[in-house]
Amino acid sequence: MKYFVIFFLILLSAFSLNEVSAEQVFSKDAGAGLTPEECQKRYDNSGGFFEPLYDLAKFKAQNHPVFRQLTENDSFQIVSTGVQSSPYSENCDMDLPTFEIHYATNMTDNSYTRIYMSIDNTTYDITEIRTRLIDSPVNESPTSEPLPFYNTNWNEAFMEGVYHRSDPPKPSQTFKIPYIAVNGKITNFKTDAGTITAQISANEWAIFAVKIPRNYPYTDHNDLHHPSHGLEVFAMTNDSSDLFPHVTRDDCFYNVWMRIPDSKTIEMPLTLSYLQGDPMHGDGDLPPFCKSKTIVDEKRDKIAKLSPLKQVENGIFPYDVSCKDGLYLLVKHDKSPACISYNVASKLWDRGWADKSTDIYTEYSLPETVNNFNSKLKDEKDVLQIVDDFIDTTNLVLRDPDNPDFRITANLAYVDSYGNAMLNINNNTGLPTQIAGFDNEGFYRTPNWYAELQKDYLGMPSNRIEHGNVAWEVSYRECRMCFDYSTFVVDAITGEIIDTYKVENMFGVKNNQYERK
C-alpha cells in the first residue's frame, strides 16, 4: 500500500493527485549506506503500526537547508502529519518505510504552497522534498474545544447500538447521546441505526456539539493492529455545503463539534465498516464509571438519582458513584463517597479529607505481578545508553558539549497519552509515589488502573483503561533549574524511545550533507 493514515484522517485521493503533480526539489536514497542486512531489517519493520516522534521529525524537517530556502522570509504551518509511504531504494533494491509531514507556506487568501517532507523512520533524515501550488486557502483546525463542552444543560437523546456479527451474539443496547447548540436552535434531532440527524436554525455562525459514547459499536476496525484508530465523523448537509467536524476524546465520550454558518439539516453517519465479517464494537478501555453516563439502564439510572451514600447502600462501588454534572467525586478514608463542587473538593483534597493512600497500587495486584513487573524495569544506566545510541543513530550532536554546567538527568514516571509526566514512580518498587487527583476522573475513579497496566505490560489479560507509559525521562540541560532543555522519553520496560521534546534546544544535526536536485 502506497499510503495509509496513521494520525489524522486524510483523503487518499488527494494524496494520489499531489504525488503525481508535485515537483521534486530534493531526493536522497532512503537506503543509502545500508548493508543488505540493515536493508532487510528496515523492510521487515515496515508493515507494522508506526507513530513518528513528531518533535524530532519537525526539528529535522525545519532545519533542512532546502526547507529553509523554501520558507525563507515567510511563515509556515503543518497541515498534516504521519502519512506513511514506502519509496524504492536503489541501494537496497526494495521499498523502505518513511513517513511524511506536509507544510503550508506562501499563504494567501486563495492559495498556498504545500511542502511534502519525506522522513526516514529510523534516522529521521530527510529523504525527499516535493512542492505543489494548491489553489485553495488553508483550512485551519481549532486546537481546543469550544464553550459547549463546559456547559451542563445538555439535551439528551437515545440511540440503539447493534453489535453486528458478534460471537457469541451480544444483545443491542440503548446509548445516551447528549447534544447542544450555541447561537442557534435545534428544531429537530433524531437518531436511527447509527446515524444522527439534526436540524439547526441559525441567523449567523452557530456551534453544534454532540457527545458520542466511546463504547457505542461504531466500527469493526481491529484495534490490536491499529491502536490509534478512533471515531471518524462525516457531516453531510441538505445544501451540500462543507462542514468540518472536530473530534476530541475524554474518558467516556467522543466530543464532536462543528461551526454552522446558517440554518441547515446535518446528517452524521457514525457506524463504519472496514473489515468484511468482523464484529462491530466500541472502545474497550472505558473506566467503569462511564457505563452510567453512556448506557441506558433503568435500574442503574434510578439508583444514580439517589445520594452518594444511598447509591453505595444499593450495591454501587464507591468509585462508581454517579454525580450530577459539574460535581466531582471524593472518597473519604472510610470509603464513603461525596459529590461536591470543584472548589470545595480542592480544599478538602488539600486538607487530607479524601483518601490519598498509595495502597491502591498493591491492593489490586498479586505480589508476584508487582515483583515481576518491577524486575523488568530498565535501570538508569541502561536507559542512558539507549538514549546515547539513539542520538548517534539519528545523527544528532550537542551544540555545546564543553559547557561546564551541562548535565544529564533521568526521572522515572508514568507518562500519560498526551506526553505529560503525571505521576513519579519509585525506582526501587516500580510503583507511583502518589495517586491521581480527583479531577482526573478516569484514573481516580479506577483505583485498579495501575494493576491493569502492569498486567498488560507483562502480556497478561487486562482491563486497561489508559494508553500511557511507564517511562524514563532523560533530559539534557545546561543547568539544574533550566526549563528549556531537551528530553528523550524511554519506555521503562521495552526500552523504546517513545517521544522527544525540544530537541532543538540542545542539539544540532551532524554530518549535514545534502544533495540539491
C-alpha positions, -999 to 999 in steps of 0.1 A, spaced: 0 0 0 15 33 -11 -1 54 17 -22 49 48 -33 73 75 -16 70 109 -27 100 129 -51 124 110 -79 114 87 -67 124 52 -84 119 19 -63 94 0 -74 106 -34 -59 140 -27 -26 124 -20 -26 105 -52 -31 138 -71 -5 156 -51 20 128 -56 16 130 -94 18 167 -98 42 178 -71 77 190 -81 106 172 -65 132 196 -52 154 172 -31 160 135 -31 181 110 -12 180 72 -13 164 61 19 187 31 19 220 50 12 249 34 31 229 5 45 242 -31 43 220 -59 29 212 -70 65 203 -34 75 181 -31 44 162 -63 52 157 -52 88 142 -19 77 120 -37 52 108 -62 79 98 -34 102 77 -16 75 45 -35 79 35 -27 115 20 3 132 43 32 134 38 66 151 66 91 145 84 111 171 69 144 159 92 167 179 123 151 164 107 149 129 98 186 129 132 195 141 149 176 113 124 189 87 125 225 96 163 226 99 169 211 64 185 238 42 161 232 13 131 237 37 147 269 50 152 281 14 116 273 5 102 291 36 127 320 37 111 353 49 77 336 51 56 319 78 47 282 76 24 257 94 19 220 95 -12 209 76 -10 171 80 13 146 96 20 109 99 14 97 63 35 66 58 50 58 24 74 32 10 97 47 -16 120 25 -36 157 23 -26 182 18 -53 209 7 -28 187 -18 -11 167 -28 -42 135 -28 -22 108 -4 -8 118 11 26 95 28 51 94 65 55 67 90 67 57 125 57 49 159 72 31 184 50 37 221 54 19 251 40 38 283 32 34 313 9 -2 315 21 -27 339 6 -65 342 7 -67 320 -24 -37 296 -25 -7 283 -7 24 262 -14 24 227 0 57 212 10 59 174 13 87 163 36 95 126 34 114 114 65 133 81 73 116 64 102 148 52 118 174 81 114 147 108 109 168 121 80 150 138 51 148 115 20 126 136 -3 111 171 -6 83 180 -30 63 211 -35 29 219 -51 8 250 -55 -27 245 -40 -54 267 -54 -74 270 -22 -70 285 12 -55 266 42 -82 251 64 -70 258 100 -84 234 126 -90 248 161 -69 232 188 -93 233 217 -129 226 224 -155 254 222 -177 266 251 -204 239 248 -183 211 264 -181 231 296 -219 235 297 -241 215 320 -276 220 304 -273 194 276 -302 179 258 -303 141 257 -314 116 231 -311 79 228 -297 57 201 -297 19 197 -263 3 193 -262 -30 175 -232 -54 178 -234 -69 144 -216 -102 138 -206 -105 175 -197 -141 185 -213 -151 208 -242 -128 199 -244 -97 220 -277 -80 226 -283 -45 214 -280 -17 240 -295 18 242 -270 46 245 -273 82 257 -265 109 232 -261 144 248 -263 173 223 -264 211 224 -263 242 202 -250 277 209 -261 308 190 -287 287 173 -317 264 179 -321 227 174 -355 224 159 -353 186 153 -329 159 165 -333 122 157 -312 91 158 -316 60 137 -294 29 134 -261 47 140 -270 79 122 -277 113 138 -298 139 120 -301 174 134 -319 205 121 -303 237 131 -319 271 129 -294 300 129 -291 335 116 -253 336 120 -225 313 130 -237 287 155 -219 259 172 -235 224 172 -220 198 195 -228 162 203 -212 136 226 -209 101 212 -203 73 238 -169 57 232 -184 23 239 -210 27 211 -205 -1 185 -193 22 157 -166 2 139 -153 -33 131 -117 -20 129 -91 -42 145 -77 -21 173 -49 -45 181 -32 -37 148 -43 -1 146 -42 13 181 -46 49 170 -80 42 154 -109 62 167 -143 76 158 -144 91 123 -172 116 118 -186 129 85 -212 156 83 -235 159 53 -258 188 48 -291 194 29 -274 220 7 -242 201 1 -221 227 18 -188 217 36 -187 213 73 -156 202 92 -164 182 124 -138 183 151 -134 153 174 -117 151 208 -119 123 233 -124 121 271 -129 92 294 -164 84 283 -172 103 251 -160 114 217 -168 151 218 -179 162 183 -185 198 173 -188 220 142 -195 256 132 -227 262 113 -229 294 92 -267 294 88 -298 272 91 -290 236 79 -300 200 83 -270 179 92 -267 141 89 -238 123 106 -233 85 100 -213 71 128 -210 33 121 -183 25 95 -173 -10 84 -137 -16 73 -131 -53 76 -155 -78 60 -170 -102 85 -155 -86 117 -179 -78 146 -189 -42 153 -176 -28 186 -168 3 205 -137 13 225 -129 -13 252 -109 9 275 -136 29 292 -134 34 330 -163 15 348 -179 48 359 -186 57 323 -213 30 320 -239 51 339 -231 81 317 -233 63 283 -257 33 286 -294 34 294 -301 10 323 -334 18 340 -324 2 373 -289 18 373 -303 52 362 -328 51 391 -301 44 416 -279 72 401 -305 97 412 -300 88 448 -275 104 472 -239 90 470 -243 71 503 -277 56 492 -260 45 459 -234 26 479 -261 11 500 -277 -2 468 -245 -20 458 -226 6 438 -188 6 442 -178 39 459 -156 49 430 -185 42 405 -210 66 423 -228 89 398 -225 126 404 -246 154 388 -229 173 360 -205 199 374 -198 179 406 -168 158 414 -165 126 434 -143 124 465 -139 92 486 -131 95 523 -107 73 542 -137 52 553 -146 47 517 -177 68 519 -183 89 488 -193 126 483 -203 146 452 -191 182 456 -181 213 436 -146 216 423 -136 245 446 -148 226 477 -132 193 465 -99 211 460 -99 224 496 -109 191 511 -83 173 490 -55 197 502 -66 193 538 -63 155 537 -101 148 539 -100 124 510 -83 90 509 -50 95 490 -33 63 501 -10 47 476 -20 13 489 -43 10 458 -11 1 438 -7 -31 458 -43 -37 469 -55 -47 434 -24 -66 423 -10 -100 433 25 -97 449 41 -118 421 27 -95 394 41 -64 412 75 -82 416 76 -95 380 68 -60 367 94 -44 388 121 -69 378 116 -59 341 121 -22 346 153 -10 330 177 8 353 190 43 348 224 31 334 207 11 307 184 39 297 212 64 294 229 41 270 197 36 250 194 74 246 231 78 237 227 51 210 195 69 197 213 102 195 240 86 174 215 68 151 196 100 144 227 120 137 223 145 165 251 164 181 252 185 213 256 222 205 278 230 234 293 197 249 320 216 268 296 238 288 307 233 325 271 235 336 259 207 312 243 177 329 220 148 322 192 139 345 168 109 345 134 105 362 111 75 362 74 85 358 40 75 345 37 95 312 1 98 300 -11 96 264 -6 133 260 30 131 270 26 146 305 46 131 334 16 126 356 30 106 385 65 99 397 75 63 401 97 48 428 128 33 411 130 5 436 94 -6 438 81 3 403 50 19 419 37 55 417 46 77 447 11 94 448 -24 88 434 -41 107 406 -61 138 416 -99 137 419 -102 159 388 -85 133 367 -116 111 369 -106 82 347 -77 74 369 -91 85 403 -124 66 397 -105 34 386 -82 26 416 -70 -6 399 -58 11 368 -21 6 376 -26 -30 384 -42 -34 349 -13 -15 333 12 -39 349 -7 -70 336 -9 -55 301 29 -48 301 35 -84 312 13 -98 284 -15 -109 308 -52 -104 301 -62 -70 315 -89 -43 315 -65 -14 309 -82 20 306 -53 43 295 -27 45 268 3 59 287 37 45 295 59 38 325 89 57 312 122 73 319 125 110 311 162 116 302 169 154 300 200 171 286 202 205 302 227 234 308 218 240 344 199 223 372 169 247 371 167 252 334 134 249 317 144 250 280 161 216 278 159 186 255 142 154 267 141 119 255 113 96 268 121 59 270 96 32 278 109 16 310 100 -19 301 106 -21 263 134 4 261 118 21 231 122 58 226 85 69 226 89 107 225 112 136 224 108 173 235 126 204 224 155 186 207 165 218 190 173 235 224 205 214 230 212 196 197 221 202 161 224 178 131 258 163 124 273 153 90 247 175 74 254 168 37 225 172 13 223 170 -24 201 195 -41 183 183 -72 
